[in-house]
Amino acid sequence: MPGYRSHNFGFEIASIIKSADYTGLQTASKPRIMQNLKFNRWHERQLYYSFAWLISCLMCGFLFVVILEFVGLGSSGVILIITLITLYGVGLGIIELFRQFWLRFSYAQLCASAATCKSCGAYGLFNVKVEVKPIYARCKKCDHRWVIE
């Protein structure tokens, strides 16, 4: 259909073919499985990225506690001011890292919930029309159309 193209989540089909195990599969089912693996891999990678942000946030929180433990707030003068400024920066880092985690995680989950066709129940088998907002998806199996927010 004009205006529709397959969703491209940044992965090459060749890498999917190399990593997938197609032994014992019918020849007609290979493209469907490749398309499903493509979306699944994109979703999995987005979850990995989001959890990398979460681990960075936890490490930053550990740094916050270490600074409080070693320097403490009992010191006076310039050391106290430098400690407070450092703790303020680390605290802002914790907030930003958690925000990045939550944005990536919620986006991946939103896309995963919108990837199932309401008509036939096919998961990850769709084309998208990206020229307009909101993004319209069309099922490859039953030609049902829906909106991905």
C-alpha positions, -999 to 999 in steps of 0.1 A, spaced: 0 0 0 14 34 -9 27 55 20 32 25 42 66 10 49 79 -17 72 89 -4 106 127 -2 109 140 -2 144 176 1 135 185 -36 129 196 -52 97 177 -83 86 211 -100 79 220 -99 116 187 -114 125 191 -142 99 226 -150 113 214 -151 149 181 -169 144 178 -207 144 156 -217 114 161 -254 115 129 -273 109 109 -243 98 88 -242 67 101 -218 40 69 -198 40 71 -190 77 106 -176 77 97 -140 68 70 -138 94 94 -151 121 121 -127 109 97 -97 112 86 -108 146 122 -113 157 130 -78 144 104 -61 166 113 -84 196 150 -76 193 142 -39 191 121 -41 222 147 -62 241 174 -37 232 153 -8 244 148 -26 277 186 -32 280 192 5 274 167 15 300 181 -8 326 216 5 318 203 40 328 188 25 360 221 8 369 239 42 363 213 58 386 219 33 413 257 38 410 252 75 413 231 69 445 259 48 458 283 76 451 260 100 470 261 77 501 299 73 499 305 110 498 282 115 528 300 87 546 336 97 540 334 135 540 302 139 561 284 171 570 302 176 602 331 194 586 331 232 584 342 259 560 351 254 524 350 216 527 314 217 537 305 240 508 323 218 483 306 187 498 272 203 495 278 214 459 290 180 450 260 163 467 237 187 449 253 177 415 251 140 423 215 144 434 206 161 401 224 133 383 203 107 401 171 125 391 182 128 355 194 92 352 161 79 367 141 101 343 160 87 313 154 52 326 117 58 330 113 75 296 130 46 277 113 19 297 78 34 294 83 40 256 94 4 251 64 -9 270 40 14 251 53 2 218 51 -34 230 14 -30 240 6 -13 207 24 -40 186 -5 -65 189 -32 -65 162 -66 -61 178 -82 -81 150 -61 -112 146 -38 -111 176 -5 -111 156 23 -97 176 50 -75 159 37 -81 123 29 -46 111 39 -18 87 38 18 98 31 50 81 55 74 97 49 105 75 20 117 97 14 120 134 0 99 151 17 69 136 -6 45 118 1 8 118 -13 -18 94 -13 -55 102 5 -76 76 -17 -106 83 -53 -93 82 -48 -56 69 -63 -42 101 -53 -5 108 -47 11 142 -29 40 158 4 38 177 5 68 200 
